[in-house]
């Protein structure tokens, strides 16, 4: 039976619209059992950090990246607002090696951001699975950070959940990364609240990553902070 609820006046899981009907759930279950979700199954890492709007650096939003490797030099990530099953898909990020970044023209390079501060400050985390000893997971996470620290990212968000949008409205927003703590008032509190939810300590991660060498950041990257 079709829902009698008005989707324009109903909200479900942070978006306008009515709850899934029994018919939709049955179809969803059947499709999931019979189809091969190859691209999604290739996702191999969940990373969490904060993105800043290039159009308005006073705004930032938490980003849960679910990433796969196309090859050794290119990664692609789906970005959700939370790690929950009902999370909203809010954007995408591509990550490339420094070698590929240098081949881009100057205007293109201005659309990309570095990950050095995110890695070295402990802001960027790879949430671990429940039940695995912290020490074992942090060793794997730190190895991942050794690779990510030298990558450049190009990110667009389509759903501005931080301003309360219940649908993906307007055009895509170019997003950047932080390169200094002072760029966001209250950053310590922001990261602290995130750390509490995930049961991690960014300051400890910062100390453990102290040995990771900081690559030289290309002058064309992180353009939002050079305007």
MDTraj code that builds the backbone (N, CA, C; nanometers):
import mdtraj as md
import numpy as np

residues = "UNK UNK UNK UNK UNK UNK UNK UNK UNK UNK UNK UNK UNK UNK UNK UNK UNK UNK UNK UNK UNK UNK UNK UNK UNK UNK UNK UNK UNK UNK UNK UNK UNK UNK UNK UNK UNK UNK UNK UNK UNK UNK UNK UNK UNK UNK UNK UNK UNK UNK UNK UNK UNK UNK UNK UNK UNK UNK UNK UNK UNK UNK UNK UNK UNK UNK UNK UNK UNK UNK UNK UNK UNK UNK UNK UNK UNK UNK UNK UNK UNK UNK UNK UNK UNK UNK UNK UNK UNK UNK UNK UNK UNK UNK UNK UNK UNK UNK UNK UNK UNK UNK UNK UNK UNK UNK UNK UNK UNK UNK UNK UNK UNK UNK UNK UNK UNK UNK UNK UNK UNK UNK UNK UNK UNK UNK UNK UNK UNK UNK UNK UNK UNK UNK UNK UNK UNK UNK UNK UNK UNK UNK UNK UNK UNK UNK UNK UNK UNK UNK UNK UNK UNK UNK UNK UNK UNK UNK UNK UNK UNK UNK UNK UNK UNK UNK UNK UNK UNK UNK UNK UNK UNK UNK UNK UNK UNK UNK UNK UNK UNK UNK UNK UNK UNK UNK UNK UNK UNK UNK UNK UNK UNK UNK UNK UNK UNK UNK UNK UNK UNK UNK UNK UNK UNK UNK UNK UNK UNK UNK UNK UNK UNK UNK UNK UNK UNK UNK UNK UNK UNK UNK UNK UNK UNK UNK UNK".split()
xyz = np.array([
    [0.0846, -0.1191, 0.0000],
    [0.0000, 0.0000, 0.0000],
    [0.0882, 0.1242, 0.0000],
    [0.0597, 0.2196, -0.0860],
    [0.1386, 0.3420, -0.0942],
    [0.1219, 0.4246, 0.0325],
    [0.2290, 0.4929, 0.0717],
    [0.2240, 0.5748, 0.1922],
    [0.1322, 0.6938, 0.1716],
    [0.0574, 0.7275, 0.2757],
    [-0.0300, 0.8453, 0.2707],
    [0.0410, 0.9675, 0.3291],
    [0.1660, 0.9502, 0.3723],
    [0.2419, 1.0607, 0.4298],
    [0.2915, 1.1524, 0.3184],
    [0.3003, 1.2797, 0.3478],
    [0.3482, 1.3791, 0.2512],
    [0.5011, 1.3847, 0.2600],
    [0.5739, 1.3431, 0.1541],
    [0.7205, 1.3422, 0.1605],
    [0.7815, 1.4804, 0.1767],
    [0.7076, 1.5845, 0.1388],
    [0.7620, 1.7201, 0.1521],
    [0.7532, 1.7697, 0.2961],
    [0.6728, 1.6999, 0.3784],
    [0.6553, 1.7422, 0.5171],
    [0.7056, 1.6368, 0.6154],
    [0.7720, 1.5342, 0.5608],
    [0.8213, 1.4248, 0.6437],
    [0.9726, 1.4161, 0.6330],
    [1.0364, 1.3821, 0.7423],
    [1.1823, 1.3671, 0.7425],
    [1.2180, 1.2273, 0.7907],
    [1.3062, 1.1600, 0.7159],
    [1.3528, 1.0270, 0.7533],
    [1.5041, 1.0221, 0.7384],
    [1.5729, 0.9869, 0.8447],
    [1.7192, 0.9754, 0.8426],
    [1.7870, 1.1023, 0.7915],
    [1.7379, 1.2169, 0.8361],
    [1.8032, 1.3432, 0.8031],
    [1.7722, 1.3972, 0.6652],
    [1.6787, 1.3342, 0.5929],
    [1.6424, 1.3799, 0.4589],
    [1.4909, 1.3888, 0.4460],
    [1.4449, 1.4779, 0.3596],
    [1.3026, 1.4836, 0.3327],
    [1.2599, 1.3527, 0.2682],
    [1.1442, 1.3016, 0.3066],
    [1.0940, 1.1784, 0.2487],
    [1.0365, 1.0859, 0.3533],
    [0.9559, 0.9930, 0.3095],
    [0.8891, 0.8997, 0.3991],
    [0.9731, 0.7747, 0.4223],
    [0.9491, 0.7018, 0.5303],
    [1.0242, 0.5783, 0.5575],
    [1.0042, 0.4755, 0.4467],
    [1.1026, 0.3865, 0.4319],
    [1.0916, 0.2805, 0.3324],
    [0.9680, 0.1950, 0.3583],
    [0.8956, 0.1615, 0.2531],
    [0.7789, 0.0753, 0.2653],
    [0.8236, -0.0699, 0.2736],
    [0.7329, -0.1571, 0.3123],
    [0.7642, -0.3000, 0.3164],
    [0.8032, -0.3499, 0.1776],
    [0.7330, -0.3030, 0.0752],
    [0.7630, -0.3439, -0.0621],
    [0.9060, -0.3044, -0.1004],
    [0.9464, -0.1813, -0.0669],
    [1.0813, -0.1354, -0.1002],
    [1.1868, -0.2161, -0.0257],
    [1.1603, -0.2499, 0.0998],
    [1.2551, -0.3291, 0.1777],
    [1.2718, -0.4695, 0.1186],
    [1.1614, -0.5282, 0.0728],
    [1.1679, -0.6608, 0.0115],
    [1.2498, -0.6550, -0.1177],
    [1.2230, -0.5535, -0.2008],
    [1.2968, -0.5378, -0.3252],
    [1.4456, -0.5116, -0.2976],
    [1.4719, -0.4320, -0.1950],
    [1.6094, -0.4004, -0.1567],
    [1.6844, -0.5258, -0.1157],
    [1.6189, -0.6100, -0.0359],
    [1.6806, -0.7342, 0.0103],
    [1.7071, -0.8294, -0.1065],
    [1.6114, -0.8383, -0.1981],
    [1.6275, -0.9260, -0.3131],
    [1.7400, -0.8808, -0.4043],
    [1.7486, -0.7512, -0.4291],
    [1.8546, -0.6977, -0.5149],
    [1.9912, -0.7186, -0.4514],
    [1.9982, -0.6980, -0.3205],
    [2.1256, -0.7138, -0.2503],
    [2.1751, -0.8575, -0.2562],
    [2.0810, -0.9525, -0.2550],
    [2.1187, -1.0938, -0.2561],
    [2.1626, -1.1397, -0.3951],
    [2.1118, -1.0740, -0.4994],
    [2.1385, -1.1231, -0.6332],
    [2.2399, -1.0462, -0.7151],
    [2.2771, -0.9257, -0.6700],
    [2.3689, -0.8434, -0.7491],
    [2.5110, -0.8455, -0.6945],
    [2.6042, -0.8082, -0.7814],
    [2.7451, -0.8005, -0.7428],
    [2.7852, -0.6540, -0.7311],
    [2.8121, -0.6099, -0.6108],
    [2.8485, -0.4705, -0.5876],
    [3.0008, -0.4541, -0.5897],
    [3.0608, -0.4841, -0.7039],
    [3.2058, -0.4837, -0.7172],
    [3.2756, -0.3564, -0.6727],
    [3.2365, -0.2392, -0.7257],
    [3.3049, -0.1164, -0.6863],
    [3.2984, -0.0892, -0.5364],
    [3.1830, -0.1166, -0.4767],
    [3.1668, -0.0919, -0.3330],
    [3.2489, -0.1920, -0.2517],
    [3.2542, -0.3165, -0.2990],
    [3.3300, -0.4187, -0.2267],
    [3.4802, -0.3932, -0.2298],
    [3.5242, -0.3066, -0.3217],
    [3.6675, -0.2774, -0.3290],
    [3.7116, -0.1733, -0.2264],
    [3.6157, -0.1150, -0.1550],
    [3.6499, -0.0184, -0.0497],
    [3.7334, -0.0884, 0.0573],
    [3.8444, -0.0272, 0.0923],
    [3.9378, -0.0931, 0.1842],
    [3.9788, -0.0080, 0.3031],
    [3.9292, 0.1151, 0.3126],
    [3.9689, 0.1999, 0.4254],
    [3.8593, 0.2994, 0.4602],
    [3.8394, 0.3204, 0.5901],
    [3.7492, 0.4235, 0.6403],
    [3.8357, 0.5272, 0.7101],
    [3.8357, 0.6494, 0.6579],
    [3.9122, 0.7593, 0.7159],
    [3.8160, 0.8682, 0.7619],
    [3.8507, 0.9331, 0.8720],
    [3.7665, 1.0394, 0.9256],
    [3.8500, 1.1641, 0.9500],
    [3.7992, 1.2782, 0.9009],
    [3.8661, 1.4069, 0.9238],
    [3.7621, 1.5171, 0.9065],
    [3.8079, 1.6395, 0.8877],
    [3.7177, 1.7525, 0.8687],
    [3.7555, 1.8275, 0.7415],
    [3.6540, 1.8633, 0.6630],
    [3.6746, 1.9396, 0.5400],
    [3.6271, 2.0823, 0.5605],
    [3.6949, 2.1743, 0.4949],
    [3.6584, 2.3155, 0.5034],
    [3.6120, 2.3629, 0.3664],
    [3.5108, 2.4491, 0.3648],
    [3.4569, 2.5006, 0.2392],
    [3.5538, 2.6018, 0.1777],
    [3.5899, 2.5808, 0.0509],
    [3.6779, 2.6755, -0.0180],
    [3.6088, 2.8106, -0.0347],
    [3.4764, 2.8082, -0.0486],
    [3.4009, 2.9321, -0.0678],
    [3.3802, 3.0091, 0.0624],
    [3.3983, 2.9409, 0.1756],
    [3.3777, 3.0036, 0.3069],
    [3.4578, 2.9264, 0.4112],
    [3.5869, 2.9604, 0.4295],
    [3.6745, 2.8864, 0.5205],
    [3.6325, 2.8885, 0.6665],
    [3.5297, 2.9663, 0.7004],
    [3.4809, 2.9661, 0.8387],
    [3.3910, 2.8450, 0.8646],
    [3.3537, 2.7741, 0.7585],
    [3.2659, 2.6569, 0.7711],
    [3.3444, 2.5284, 0.7486],
    [3.3173, 2.4301, 0.8316],
    [3.3795, 2.2991, 0.8120],
    [3.2781, 2.1912, 0.8475],
    [3.3053, 2.0705, 0.8036],
    [3.2130, 1.9603, 0.8267],
    [3.2918, 1.8309, 0.8430],
    [3.2432, 1.7444, 0.9293],
    [3.3074, 1.6145, 0.9497],
    [3.2832, 1.5270, 0.8273],
    [3.3853, 1.4527, 0.7882],
    [3.3765, 1.3711, 0.6668],
    [3.4274, 1.2298, 0.6936],
    [3.3413, 1.1326, 0.6662],
    [3.3794, 0.9918, 0.6753],
    [3.4055, 0.9405, 0.5343],
    [3.5331, 0.9124, 0.5064],
    [3.5749, 0.8677, 0.3737],
    [3.5779, 0.7147, 0.3686],
    [3.5186, 0.6592, 0.2643],
    [3.5279, 0.5151, 0.2398],
    [3.6001, 0.4992, 0.1063],
    [3.7266, 0.4559, 0.1137],
    [3.8183, 0.4669, 0.0001],
    [3.8596, 0.3330, -0.0599],
    [3.8814, 0.3360, -0.1905],
    [3.9367, 0.2216, -0.2623],
    [4.0549, 0.2698, -0.3451],
    [4.1391, 0.1775, -0.3868],
    [4.2567, 0.2095, -0.4671],
    [4.2301, 0.1724, -0.6127],
    [4.2435, 0.2695, -0.7029],
    [4.2400, 0.2361, -0.8448],
    [4.3743, 0.1762, -0.8860],
    [4.4798, 0.2341, -0.8322],
    [4.6155, 0.1828, -0.8515],
    [4.7031, 0.2433, -0.7425],
    [4.8330, 0.2295, -0.7541],
    [4.9237, 0.2772, -0.6494],
    [4.9232, 0.4290, -0.6366],
    [4.8777, 0.4991, -0.7414],
    [4.8846, 0.6451, -0.7422],
    [4.7490, 0.7153, -0.7345],
    [4.6404, 0.6410, -0.7431],
    [4.5074, 0.7025, -0.7433],
    [4.4138, 0.6277, -0.6486],
    [4.3487, 0.7041, -0.5603],
    [4.2460, 0.6492, -0.4712],
    [4.1184, 0.7284, -0.4934],
    [4.0053, 0.6665, -0.4648],
    [3.8779, 0.7366, -0.4752],
    [3.7927, 0.7031, -0.3544],
    [3.7271, 0.8064, -0.3010],
    [3.6547, 0.7900, -0.1749],
    [3.5126, 0.8445, -0.1828],
    [3.4187, 0.7678, -0.1307],
    [3.2834, 0.8149, -0.1080],
    [3.2815, 0.8790, 0.0302],
    [3.2160, 0.9927, 0.0429],
    [3.2168, 1.0653, 0.1703],
    [3.0754, 1.0720, 0.2273],
    [3.0631, 1.0266, 0.3512],
    [2.9348, 1.0261, 0.4222],
    [2.9436, 1.1159, 0.5451],
    [2.8270, 1.1594, 0.5938],
    [2.8262, 1.2470, 0.7113],
    [2.8519, 1.1706, 0.8397],
    [2.8173, 1.0426, 0.8439],
    [2.8434, 0.9597, 0.9620],
    [2.8832, 0.8201, 0.9136],
    [2.9278, 0.7339, 1.0052],
    [2.9576, 0.5954, 0.9674],
    [2.8386, 0.5016, 0.9862],
    [2.7207, 0.5563, 1.0102],
    [2.6021, 0.4738, 1.0346],
    [2.5458, 0.4185, 0.9041],
    [2.4705, 0.3085, 0.9107],
    [2.4103, 0.2505, 0.7902],
    [2.3193, 0.3478, 0.7149],
    [2.2570, 0.4414, 0.7868],
    [2.1666, 0.5376, 0.7228],
    [2.2344, 0.6712, 0.6947],
    [2.3673, 0.6707, 0.6847],
    [2.4432, 0.7933, 0.6599],
    [2.4081, 0.8529, 0.5240],
    [2.4215, 0.9841, 0.5144],
    [2.3956, 1.0530, 0.3885],
    [2.5254, 1.0659, 0.3087],
    [2.5187, 1.0332, 0.1798],
    [2.6331, 1.0496, 0.0906],
    [2.6448, 1.1981, 0.0591],
    [2.7523, 1.2623, 0.1049],
    [2.7619, 1.4078, 0.0901],
    [2.8688, 1.4529, -0.0084],
    [2.9564, 1.3624, -0.0533],
    [3.0590, 1.4071, -0.1463],
    [3.1513, 1.2967, -0.1931],
    [3.2528, 1.3361, -0.2689],
    [3.3546, 1.2431, -0.3176],
    [3.4918, 1.3092, -0.3065],
    [3.5932, 1.2272, -0.2897],
    [3.7307, 1.2771, -0.2900],
    [3.8183, 1.1830, -0.3711],
    [3.9045, 1.2446, -0.4514],
    [4.0063, 1.1703, -0.5251],
    [4.1406, 1.2052, -0.4635],
    [4.2256, 1.1061, -0.4476],
    [4.3598, 1.1285, -0.3950],
    [4.4614, 1.0775, -0.4960],
    [4.5643, 1.1580, -0.5202],
    [4.6681, 1.1187, -0.6144],
    [4.8059, 1.1404, -0.5539],
    [4.9036, 1.0715, -0.6107],
    [5.0407, 1.0823, -0.5627],
    [5.1010, 1.2176, -0.6015],
    [5.2090, 1.2541, -0.5329],
    [5.2773, 1.3801, -0.5626],
    [5.3285, 1.3817, -0.7061],
    [5.3708, 1.2650, -0.7557],
    [5.4199, 1.2576, -0.8927],
    [5.3131, 1.2947, -0.9939],
    [5.1905, 1.2453, -0.9743],
    [5.0811, 1.2801, -1.0647],
    [5.0382, 1.4255, -1.0458],
    [5.0412, 1.4718, -0.9226],
    [5.0017, 1.6100, -0.8944],
    [5.0889, 1.7082, -0.9726],
    [5.2162, 1.6804, -0.9814],
    [5.3092, 1.7705, -1.0505],
    [5.2816, 1.7792, -1.1997],
    [5.2109, 1.6803, -1.2561],
    [5.1817, 1.6829, -1.3995],
    [5.0615, 1.7705, -1.4326],
    [4.9867, 1.8141, -1.3313],
    [4.8671, 1.8963, -1.3531],
    [4.9076, 2.0405, -1.3836],
    [4.8211, 2.1122, -1.4561],
    [4.8523, 2.2525, -1.4816],
    [4.8251, 2.3349, -1.3557],
    [4.8753, 2.4565, -1.3550],
    [4.8707, 2.5397, -1.2345],
    [4.7290, 2.5655, -1.1858],
    [4.6364, 2.5934, -1.2764],
    [4.4982, 2.6195, -1.2356],
    [4.4338, 2.4961, -1.1739],
    [4.4632, 2.3787, -1.2300],
    [4.4081, 2.2548, -1.1762],
    [4.4646, 2.2267, -1.0378],
    [4.5920, 2.2500, -1.0190],
    [4.6546, 2.2201, -0.8892],
    [4.5918, 2.3005, -0.7758],
    [4.5361, 2.4164, -0.8070],
    [4.4745, 2.5007, -0.7041],
    [4.3463, 2.4400, -0.6475],
    [4.2939, 2.3375, -0.7136],
    [4.1718, 2.2714, -0.6669],
    [4.2018, 2.1591, -0.5675],
    [4.3288, 2.1318, -0.5460],
    [4.3702, 2.0169, -0.4646],
    [4.4279, 2.0623, -0.3310],
    [4.4202, 1.9736, -0.2328],
    [4.4719, 2.0053, -0.0995],
    [4.5702, 1.8980, -0.0526],
    [4.6524, 1.9363, 0.0416],
    [4.7495, 1.8434, 0.1010],
    [4.6871, 1.7725, 0.2211],
    [4.7568, 1.6704, 0.2715],
    [4.7101, 1.5960, 0.3893],
    [4.8132, 1.5964, 0.5023],
    [4.9164, 1.6755, 0.4886],
    [5.0256, 1.6724, 0.5859],
    [4.9782, 1.7104, 0.7256],
    [4.9079, 1.8225, 0.7378],
    [4.8622, 1.8646, 0.8707],
    [4.7639, 1.7638, 0.9289],
    [4.6719, 1.7144, 0.8475],
    [4.5741, 1.6175, 0.8961],
    [4.6428, 1.4953, 0.9565],
    [4.7461, 1.4480, 0.8883],
    [4.8176, 1.3293, 0.9360],
    [4.9007, 1.3603, 1.0596],
    [4.9826, 1.4637, 1.0510],
    [5.0786, 1.4921, 1.1582],
    [5.0112, 1.5420, 1.2858],
    [4.8957, 1.6057, 1.2749],
    [4.8264, 1.6580, 1.3930],
    [4.7429, 1.5520, 1.4628],
    [4.7189, 1.4391, 1.3940],
    [4.6315, 1.3368, 1.4503],
    [4.4858, 1.3570, 1.4146],
    [4.4546, 1.4632, 1.3386],
    [4.3160, 1.4894, 1.2992],
    [4.2598, 1.3772, 1.2132],
    [4.3398, 1.3271, 1.1201],
    [4.2950, 1.2203, 1.0312],
    [4.3095, 1.0863, 1.1026],
    [4.1989, 1.0146, 1.1135],
    [4.2020, 0.8854, 1.1823],
    [4.1436, 0.7765, 1.0919],
    [4.1774, 0.6531, 1.1232],
    [4.1208, 0.5369, 1.0556],
    [4.0525, 0.4541, 1.1641],
    [3.9223, 0.4805, 1.1885],
    [3.8519, 0.4123, 1.2987],
    [3.8667, 0.2613, 1.2917],
    [3.8962, 0.2027, 1.4061],
    [3.9213, 0.0587, 1.4104],
    [3.7976, -0.0229, 1.4395],
    [3.8030, -0.1512, 1.4092],
    [3.6904, -0.2412, 1.4367],
    [3.6799, -0.2723, 1.5858],
    [3.5604, -0.2964, 1.6313],
    [3.5404, -0.3324, 1.7712],
    [3.6047, -0.4668, 1.8011],
    [3.6673, -0.4761, 1.9171],
    [3.7232, -0.6033, 1.9612],
    [3.8696, -0.6243, 1.9278],
    [3.9240, -0.5442, 1.8359],
    [4.0656, -0.5600, 1.8009],
    [4.1502, -0.4772, 1.8968],
    [4.2574, -0.5344, 1.9525],
    [4.3432, -0.4584, 2.0445],
    [4.3902, -0.3274, 1.9834],
    [4.3841, -0.2197, 2.0619],
    [4.4176, -0.0861, 2.0123],
    [4.5570, -0.0807, 1.9521],
    [4.6537, -0.1429, 2.0169],
    [4.7916, -0.1368, 1.9687],
    [4.8071, -0.1949, 1.8290],
    [4.7403, -0.3063, 1.8036],
    [4.7495, -0.3709, 1.6722],
    [4.6890, -0.2816, 1.5649],
    [4.5712, -0.2247, 1.5951],
    [4.5059, -0.1397, 1.4955],
    [4.5843, -0.0110, 1.4709],
    [4.6373, 0.0496, 1.5760],
    [4.7107, 0.1749, 1.5588],
    [4.8366, 0.1554, 1.4756],
    [4.8964, 0.0377, 1.4837],
    [5.0138, 0.0090, 1.4005],
    [4.9735, 0.0096, 1.2536],
    [4.8567, -0.0501, 1.2233],
    [4.8076, -0.0521, 1.0855],
    [4.7684, 0.0877, 1.0404],
    [4.7045, 0.1625, 1.1297],
    [4.6630, 0.2984, 1.0973],
    [4.7839, 0.3869, 1.0661],
    [4.8875, 0.3738, 1.1476],
    [5.0060, 0.4564, 1.1281],
    [5.0744, 0.4248, 0.9951],
    [5.0738, 0.2985, 0.9559],
    [5.1286, 0.2610, 0.8258],
    [5.0484, 0.3263, 0.7134],
    [4.9167, 0.3294, 0.7296],
    [4.8311, 0.3952, 0.6308],
    [4.8649, 0.5432, 0.6208],
    [4.8909, 0.6073, 0.7359],
    [4.9226, 0.7497, 0.7375],
    [5.0565, 0.7794, 0.6691],
    [5.1472, 0.6837, 0.6714],
    [5.2754, 0.7018, 0.6025],
    [5.2528, 0.7228, 0.4529],
    [5.1469, 0.6625, 0.4005],
    [5.1158, 0.6771, 0.2582],
    [5.0314, 0.8016, 0.2313],
    [4.9312, 0.8242, 0.3141],
    [4.8384, 0.9356, 0.2917],
    [4.9072, 1.0715, 0.3054],
    [5.0091, 1.0816, 0.3887],
    [5.0736, 1.2101, 0.4147],
    [5.1258, 1.2766, 0.2877],
    [5.1616, 1.1990, 0.1885],
    [5.2165, 1.2559, 0.0656],
    [5.1171, 1.2704, -0.0477],
    [4.9907, 1.2357, -0.0232],
    [4.8892, 1.2419, -0.1284],
    [4.8217, 1.3790, -0.1340],
    [4.7712, 1.4124, -0.2522],
    [4.6925, 1.5340, -0.2694],
    [4.5477, 1.4942, -0.2977],
    [4.4529, 1.5699, -0.2415],
    [4.3125, 1.5368, -0.2561],
    [4.2337, 1.6447, -0.3288],
    [4.1368, 1.6007, -0.4069],
    [4.0418, 1.6921, -0.4725],
    [3.9021, 1.6482, -0.4292],
    [3.8315, 1.7375, -0.3622],
    [3.7062, 1.7004, -0.2964],
    [3.5930, 1.7945, -0.3324],
    [3.4777, 1.7354, -0.3614],
    [3.3559, 1.8137, -0.3800],
    [3.2463, 1.7558, -0.2916],
    [3.1738, 1.8455, -0.2243],
    [3.0577, 1.8056, -0.1459],
    [2.9320, 1.8538, -0.2181],
    [2.8299, 1.7699, -0.2148],
    [2.7041, 1.8002, -0.2823],
    [2.5890, 1.8256, -0.1854],
    [2.6094, 1.7916, -0.0601],
    [2.5018, 1.8016, 0.0396],
    [2.5575, 1.8768, 0.1601],
    [2.5059, 1.9972, 0.1833],
    [2.5566, 2.0819, 0.2918],
    [2.4818, 2.0519, 0.4220],
    [2.5148, 1.9398, 0.4807],
    [2.4457, 1.8959, 0.6019],
    [2.4751, 1.9867, 0.7204],
    [2.5877, 2.0559, 0.7173],
    [2.6235, 2.1424, 0.8302],
    [2.5302, 2.2619, 0.8453],
    [2.4618, 2.2990, 0.7386],
    [2.3664, 2.4104, 0.7485],
    [2.2227, 2.3603, 0.7610],
    [2.2087, 2.2279, 0.7759],
    [2.0775, 2.1704, 0.8016],
    [1.9980, 2.1319, 0.6790],
    [2.0597, 2.1303, 0.5613],
    [1.9856, 2.0941, 0.4400],
    [1.9328, 1.9509, 0.4495],
    [1.8093, 1.9322, 0.4099],
    [1.7464, 1.8000, 0.4125],
    [1.7501, 1.7318, 0.2758],
    [1.8069, 1.8008, 0.1770],
    [1.8307, 1.7460, 0.0437],
    [1.9616, 1.8055, -0.0084],
    [2.0256, 1.7417, -0.1074],
    [2.1475, 1.7996, -0.1659],
    [2.1106, 1.9165, -0.2564],
    [2.1223, 2.0375, -0.2055],
    [2.0766, 2.1574, -0.2760],
    [2.1933, 2.2380, -0.3332],
    [2.1674, 2.3060, -0.4448],
    [2.2677, 2.3928, -0.5045],
    [2.3758, 2.3166, -0.5776],
    [2.4770, 2.3898, -0.6194],
    [2.5878, 2.3297, -0.6932],
    [2.6878, 2.2639, -0.6009],
    [2.7832, 2.1890, -0.6584],
    [2.8870, 2.1250, -0.5774],
    [2.9795, 2.2281, -0.5139],
    [3.0276, 2.1972, -0.3951],
    [3.1173, 2.2865, -0.3224],
    [3.2575, 2.2254, -0.3177],
    [3.3569, 2.2994, -0.3647],
    [3.4948, 2.2556, -0.3531],
    [3.5351, 2.2618, -0.2061],
    [3.5952, 2.1547, -0.1577],
    [3.6359, 2.1475, -0.0178],
    [3.7879, 2.1385, -0.0073],
    [3.8403, 2.1865, 0.1026],
    [3.9841, 2.1849, 0.1268],
    [4.0122, 2.1223, 0.2635],
    [4.1391, 2.1125, 0.2978],
    [4.1796, 2.0593, 0.4278],
    [4.2420, 2.1710, 0.5108],
    [4.2460, 2.1502, 0.6412],
    [4.3150, 2.2450, 0.7284],
    [4.4651, 2.2219, 0.7186],
    [4.5399, 2.3306, 0.7319],
    [4.6856, 2.3199, 0.7313],
    [4.7482, 2.3745, 0.8600],
    [4.6632, 2.4349, 0.9456],
    [4.7068, 2.4844, 1.0761],
    [4.5889, 2.4789, 1.1724],
    [4.6185, 2.4599, 1.2989],
    [4.5114, 2.4531, 1.3990],
    [4.4383, 2.5851, 1.4119],
    [4.5094, 2.6977, 1.3940],
    [4.4499, 2.8297, 1.4148],
    [4.3460, 2.8654, 1.3088],
    [4.3357, 2.7862, 1.2034],
    [4.2428, 2.8192, 1.0957],
    [4.0967, 2.7964, 1.1330],
    [4.0718, 2.7237, 1.2407],
    [3.9338, 2.6964, 1.2817],
    [3.9193, 2.7202, 1.4314],
    [3.8491, 2.8270, 1.4728],
    [3.8249, 2.8491, 1.6157],
    [3.7550, 2.7281, 1.6767],
    [3.8040, 2.6847, 1.7912],
    [3.7424, 2.5715, 1.8580],
    [3.7786, 2.4367, 1.7985],
    [3.8897, 2.4316, 1.7237],
    [3.9264, 2.3057, 1.6592],
    [3.9544, 2.1963, 1.7617],
    [4.0190, 2.2301, 1.8724],
    [4.0498, 2.1299, 1.9741],
    [3.9217, 2.0663, 2.0269],
    [3.8217, 2.1488, 2.0519],
    [3.6938, 2.0978, 2.1025],
    [3.6243, 2.0126, 1.9959],
    [3.6325, 2.0566, 1.8698],
    [3.5710, 1.9843, 1.7590],
    [3.6309, 1.8445, 1.7473],
    [3.7632, 1.8378, 1.7498],
    [3.8309, 1.7089, 1.7387],
    [3.8090, 1.6260, 1.8644],
    [3.8057, 1.6925, 1.9793],
    [3.7843, 1.6213, 2.1043],
    [3.6496, 1.5507, 2.1092],
    [3.5466, 1.6166, 2.0598],
    [3.4137, 1.5554, 2.0564],
    [3.4128, 1.4365, 1.9618],
    [3.4792, 1.4508, 1.8476],
    [3.4896, 1.3405, 1.7523],
    [3.5659, 1.2240, 1.8132],
    [3.6769, 1.2546, 1.8811],
    [3.7581, 1.1503, 1.9450],
    [3.6769, 1.0703, 2.0466],
    [3.5941, 1.1402, 2.1214],
    [3.5118, 1.0734, 2.2227],
    [3.4160, 0.9749, 2.1575],
    [3.3548, 1.0155, 2.0482],
    [3.2604, 0.9269, 1.9790],
    [3.3278, 0.8016, 1.9259],
    [3.4509, 0.8166, 1.8757],
    [3.5212, 0.7024, 1.8174],
    [3.6123, 0.6304, 1.9169],
    [3.6239, 0.6852, 2.0378],
    [3.7088, 0.6215, 2.1384],
    [3.8562, 0.6265, 2.1042],
    [3.9032, 0.7414, 2.0518],
    [4.0435, 0.7566, 2.0145],
    [4.1012, 0.8818, 2.0801],
    [4.2318, 0.8983, 2.0692],
    [4.3009, 1.0146, 2.1251],
    [4.3928, 1.0712, 2.0175],
    [4.3526, 1.1826, 1.9585],
    [4.4302, 1.2420, 1.8499],
    [4.5680, 1.2882, 1.8946],
    [4.5796, 1.3312, 2.0202],
    [4.7101, 1.3762, 2.0689],
    [4.8078, 1.2593, 2.0752],
    [4.7593, 1.1440, 2.1184],
    [4.8456, 1.0257, 2.1185],
    [4.8856, 0.9870, 1.9774],
    [4.7920, 0.9991, 1.8858],
    [4.8221, 0.9678, 1.7463],
    [4.9270, 1.0642, 1.6919],
    [4.9159, 1.1911, 1.7287],
    [5.0141, 1.2904, 1.6864],
    [5.1540, 1.2507, 1.7322],
    [5.1640, 1.2064, 1.8563],
    [5.2941, 1.1654, 1.9094],
    [5.3473, 1.0418, 1.8372],
    [5.2608, 0.9438, 1.8112],
    [5.3037, 0.8204, 1.7447],
    [5.3448, 0.8445, 1.6006],
    [5.2902, 0.9501, 1.5405],
    [5.3227, 0.9803, 1.4013],
    [5.4391, 1.0786, 1.3889],
    [5.5021, 1.1092, 1.5004],
    [5.6111, 1.2061, 1.4993],
    [5.7230, 1.1697, 1.4044],
    [5.7465, 1.0411, 1.3855],
    [5.8575, 0.9953, 1.3006],
    [5.8262, 1.0085, 1.1521],
    [5.6972, 1.0243, 1.1164],
    [5.6604, 1.0309, 0.9747],
    [5.7171, 1.1587, 0.9135],
    [5.7947, 1.1426, 0.8089],
    [5.8589, 1.2566, 0.7449],
    [5.7566, 1.3437, 0.6740],
    [5.7680, 1.4744, 0.6892],
    [5.6777, 1.5681, 0.6239],
    [5.7272, 1.5979, 0.4832],
    [5.6518, 1.5603, 0.3818],
    [5.6936, 1.5927, 0.2454],
    [5.6764, 1.7412, 0.2177],
    [5.7509, 1.7919, 0.1241],
    [5.7350, 1.9315, 0.0856],
    [5.6024, 1.9478, 0.0120],
    [5.5246, 2.0451, 0.0530],
    [5.3939, 2.0685, -0.0080],
    [5.4091, 2.1642, -0.1250],
    [5.3545, 2.1279, -0.2392],
    [5.3619, 2.2123, -0.3586],
    [5.2943, 2.3460, -0.3316],
    [5.3538, 2.4532, -0.3798],
    [5.3025, 2.5870, -0.3514],
    [5.1636, 2.6127, -0.4117],
    [5.1228, 2.5355, -0.5115],
    [4.9914, 2.5572, -0.5716],
    [4.8784, 2.4896, -0.4958],
    [4.9115, 2.3978, -0.4052],
    [4.8083, 2.3276, -0.3281],
    [4.7562, 2.4164, -0.2154],
    [4.6414, 2.3796, -0.1586],
    [4.5845, 2.4489, -0.0427],
    [4.5578, 2.5958, -0.0728],
    [4.5057, 2.6239, -0.1910],
    [4.4888, 2.7624, -0.2378],
    [4.3948, 2.8436, -0.1497],
    [4.3017, 2.7795, -0.0804],
    [4.2061, 2.8543, 0.0003],
    [4.2753, 2.9352, 0.1087],
    [4.3912, 2.8906, 0.1535],
    [4.4628, 2.9607, 0.2592],
    [4.5624, 3.0626, 0.2042],
    [4.5643, 3.0790, 0.0720],
    [4.6618, 3.1700, 0.0101],
    [4.5938, 3.2838, -0.0657],
    [4.4627, 3.2938, -0.0488],
    [4.3874, 3.3985, -0.1213],
    [4.4231, 3.5355, -0.0661],
])
top = md.Topology()
chain = top.add_chain()
for i, resn in enumerate(residues, 1):
    res = top.add_residue(resn, chain, resSeq=i)
    for name in ("N", "CA", "C"):
        top.add_atom(name, md.element.get_by_symbol(name[0]), res)
traj = md.Trajectory(xyz[None], top)
